[in-house]
Amino acid sequence: MENEYTTVQQAYKEHGTRYVQWAANMVVGLGTGVPWIMCKQLINTCNGRYCGDTFSGPNSPNKPTLWTENWTA
């Protein structure tokens, strides 16, 4: 639903936080019944091919380990 917004969210301060909440509520409101994620936002995910070297794991014990992107460098 939103990819890598963390990198710019701080620049928008409270507007950035409201946008992320809006996006999450919009997706839940669609009622699709499938999981949606925000890459590195709500769930810490692995992005890239060096996950074994750089991924610290989920940011909460009740969240899954996810690999969301595979790019070369």
N, C-alpha and C positions, 0 to 999 in steps of 0.2 A: 504494500500500500504506500510505502514511502521508503526510498532507498538512501541510506547514508545521510539523513538529514542532521544527524548529530554534529556533523562538521560545520554546519551553518546556523544551527538553532541558537547558539549563544549570542550571535550577532543581533537576533531579533528579540532577545530577552523574553518578556511575558507574551509577546505576540507569537514567538516561536513555540512556546509551551502550549498556548491555546491552539495553534495550528495542529500540533501533534495530537492533542486530545480530540480535536475536530475530526481529523483523519481516522483515528481509531474508532470513534463513535459512528462515523459514517459507514465504515466497513462492517462493524457489528450490526448496524441497522439494516444492512442489505440482506441479512438472514440467509447467507449462502450455505451455512452449515459446514464449511471447511475452514481449517486454520489459516489465519493471515499473520504475517510477521512484519516487523519493522527491523530491517537489517541493522544490528548493533544498537538499536534504540531501546526496545522493550525487552528483547532477549539478546544476550551477548552471543553473536554468531561468528563463525569462521568464514573469512572472505579471502580467497586466493589459494594458490596451490601449496603454500608452505605452512598449512595449518598445524602440522605436527611440531613445528618449531616455534610458532607464535601464538597459538590459541590457548588462552588460559582456562577455557571451559565456561559453562553456564554462569550467569551472574546471580543465580539463586539456586538452592538445592531442589526446588520444585519445578525448574525449567529444563527443557531438553537441550541436548547438545545438537547444534545444527550447523551444517556446512551449506551456505547459501550461494556462493559464487566460486567459479573456477576460472581464474584468469592467469595469464602466463607470467607477468612481471609488472 
